[in-house]
Amino acid sequence: MVPSDNDASRALVYLLQRARGISQIFRVHARLIAGGLAGETFLAGRLLLAVAELGTVSPEEAPAYAELVFSGAGEPNTFLWNTLIRIHAAGADPRRGVAVFRRMRRRGAAADQYTFPFVLKSCGLSSSWEEGREIHGEIIKRGWESHLFVTNALIALCCRCGELCHARKLFDGMPRRDLVSWNSMISGYAGGGGKMMEAQELFDEMPDRDGFSWAIMIDGYGKKAGELESARKLFDEMPERGDLVCWNSMIAGYVAVGRMEEARRLFDSMADQNVISWSTIIEGYVNHGDPKEALSLFQRMLLRGVKADRVSAVGAISACAQLGALELGRWIHFYLRKNRIHLDVVIHTALVDMYMKCGSVKNARSVFDRMPNRNVISWNAMIVGLGTNGRGEEALDLFHQMEEDGIAADELTFLGALTACAHTGRVDEGLAIFRRMRSRSQIGVEHCGCVVDLLARAGRLREARELIEKMTVAMAMEPAAVLWGSLMAACRVHGEADLAEECGRRLVEIDGGGGGEEAGALVLLSNVYAEAGRWEEVWEAREGMRRRG
């Protein structure tokens, strides 16, 4: 209840309820400070509630701002604590919601039936099952387990953490269930659980269904299980076809298995499309090799007045990267900034990748340097991009900077660094990186190929052969063939006919008379012998090719 006879407070609450952007909330906050009202617990709570319900504040900005407001409040009540936990649960690091709950307990604030669902959501989103179990114990101790909101949150936590047996035990023990209870349990089976039979049984038992119930099942059969016919059967059976969530789930199912024509027909038949509809179809065209159509749809979406979200933005940026469409990529970057769309680590990384693939190293570097947060994918985009654009030295400098910053390199990082070493002739450094990689990551044929190329470019062909022999033990025949073929090509460059002959024999052994690798080996051998002036061997190699057709 708003404090009586306080017109200023009522006016500010009214403005917060009408706020449609974070800038409007900031202005109200400024008026609170100017009027000496920022310390009022009630108004601080309404300020946090406005942030929580806005939905357009970035997951990094919202928790930081919420903590600022919270710290300026007087004596926080349960509502204020709950709202702060809620904002952290939806933020970039959901675990912070649990940390706030622990602060709340230390301060002696009383939890209520709304506190625990937000805390359990934090545990679920961060897959913190052990912490969730601890919170569950406290719920039992305080006697909240029978409360509908709390039990629903517990079921959702169990399902998110893959504890379906625990979830079902809670579900079966509920004296009363609502739609959220049924949908949460079905989602656990149909989503990460992959148990469509159990999901279908519960779905058939439901006393009532809403659009979300149908969407869970359609998504489970379609996108998750790849059973498109079952998904379409449910979609066609829906009593009402107006629920966009169900349409989007069905389209996503077709997109997931590359059935783009059917996805497009369904998309075009929609009476109305929301941003998720557009994002799903755009992402589908990008992932299935039609970036031009993806960009065409992105432009149509904007002309229809639909504001881009992260998925559609990343899809459009990726399409520009595939096409090398630098100017359009720059325009999309400008559009995102102009419309104040939050550029998170995923969008920033997509921009770096796009600029690199379009050859604009300067723009890529500018985006990368301004990123507030980077993950290993961001570093990889930059390192690989620099190498691809002929800046191997810079790529290696960045690789070492990444290691100094404590970012753990993955297989792609090492591949980018090894490729840069090969292109810049830094053999010893490349070998040192390869040795470090062997103790940290899974080595693939691409990494071995880079080191073979590195040694071969330096004329160290015997070392390259020794490396292949050592690594072949842990590899399948097909990758080994690639490595021997690569070394054989290097032998031709360096005029090493004897070693090329050995590589050819290895390829024939791997091929087992099948013809594919053997034929390629004979072609390469013929060329090596010709350049060495060994004409009798040239004739023998070509005769071998003739016999094999």
BELLIN-V669524 format. One record per backbone hydrogen bond with DSSP energy under -0.5 kcal/mol. NH is the residue of the N-H (numbers start at 0). CO is the residue of the C=O. If there is no record, write none. Layout:
nh=(NH/NH)
co=(CO/CO)
//
This chain:
nh=(5/9/10/11/12/13/14/15/16/17/18/18/23/24/25/26/27/28/29/30/31/32/33/34/35/36/37/39/43/44/45/46/47/48/49/50/51/52/53/54/61/63/64/65/66/67/68/69/70/71/71/72/72/73/75/80/81/82/83/84/85/86/87/88/89/90/91/95/96/97/97/98/99/100/101/102/103/104/105/106/107/108/114/115/116/117/118/119/120/121/122/123/124/125/126/127/128/131/132/133/134/135/136/137/138/139/140/141/142/142/143/144/146/150/151/152/153/154/155/156/157/158/159/160/161/162/163/166/167/168/169/170/171/172/173/181/182/183/184/185/186/187/188/189/190/192/193/194/195/198/199/200/201/202/203/204/205/205/212/213/214/215/216/217/218/219/220/221/223/224/225/226/227/230/231/232/233/234/235/236/237/237/243/245/246/247/248/249/250/251/252/253/254/255/256/256/257/258/259/262/263/264/265/266/267/268/269/277/278/279/280/281/282/283/284/285/286/287/288/289/293/294/295/296/297/298/299/300/301/302/303/304/305/306/312/313/314/315/316/317/318/319/320/321/322/323/324/325/328/329/330/331/332/333/334/335/336/337/338/339/340/343/347/348/349/350/351/352/353/354/355/356/357/358/359/360/363/364/365/366/367/368/369/370/370/378/379/380/381/382/383/384/385/386/387/388/389/390/394/395/396/397/398/399/400/401/402/403/404/405/406/407/413/414/415/416/417/418/419/420/421/422/423/424/425/426/429/430/431/432/433/434/435/436/437/438/438/439/439/440/442/447/448/449/450/451/452/453/454/455/456/457/458/459/460/463/464/465/466/467/468/469/470/471/472/473/474/479/480/481/482/483/484/485/486/487/488/489/490/491/492/493/494/494/495/496/499/500/501/502/503/504/505/506/507/508/509/510/511/512/513/518/519/520/521/522/523/524/525/526/527/528/529/530/531/532/533/534/537/538/539/540/541/542/543/544/545/546/547/548)
co=(2/5/6/7/8/9/10/11/12/13/14/15/20/20/21/22/23/24/25/26/27/28/29/30/32/31/31/36/39/40/41/42/43/44/45/46/47/48/49/50/57/59/60/61/62/63/64/65/66/67/68/68/69/38/73/76/77/78/79/80/81/82/83/84/85/87/58/92/93/93/94/94/95/96/97/98/99/100/101/102/104/103/111/111/112/113/114/115/116/117/118/119/120/121/123/122/126/127/128/129/130/131/132/133/134/135/136/137/138/139/138/138/143/146/147/148/149/150/151/152/153/154/155/156/158/157/161/162/163/164/165/166/167/168/170/177/178/179/180/181/182/183/184/185/186/187/190/188/193/194/195/196/197/198/199/200/201/202/209/209/210/211/212/213/214/215/216/217/218/219/221/220/225/226/227/228/229/230/231/232/233/234/241/242/242/243/244/245/246/247/248/249/250/251/252/253/254/253/257/258/259/260/261/262/263/264/266/273/274/275/276/277/278/279/280/281/282/283/285/284/289/290/291/292/293/294/295/296/297/298/299/301/300/304/308/309/310/311/312/313/314/315/316/317/318/319/319/323/324/325/326/327/328/329/330/331/332/333/334/336/335/341/343/344/345/346/347/348/349/350/351/352/353/355/354/358/359/360/361/362/363/364/365/366/367/374/375/376/377/378/379/380/381/382/383/384/386/385/390/391/392/393/394/395/396/397/398/399/400/402/401/405/409/410/411/412/413/414/415/416/417/418/419/420/420/424/425/426/427/428/429/430/431/432/433/434/435/435/436/436/440/443/444/445/446/447/448/449/450/451/452/453/455/454/458/459/460/461/462/463/464/465/466/467/468/470/471/475/476/477/478/479/480/481/482/483/484/485/486/487/488/489/490/491/490/494/495/496/497/498/499/500/501/502/503/504/505/506/507/507/510/514/515/516/517/518/519/520/521/522/523/524/525/526/527/529/528/532/533/534/535/536/537/538/539/540/541/542/543/545)
//
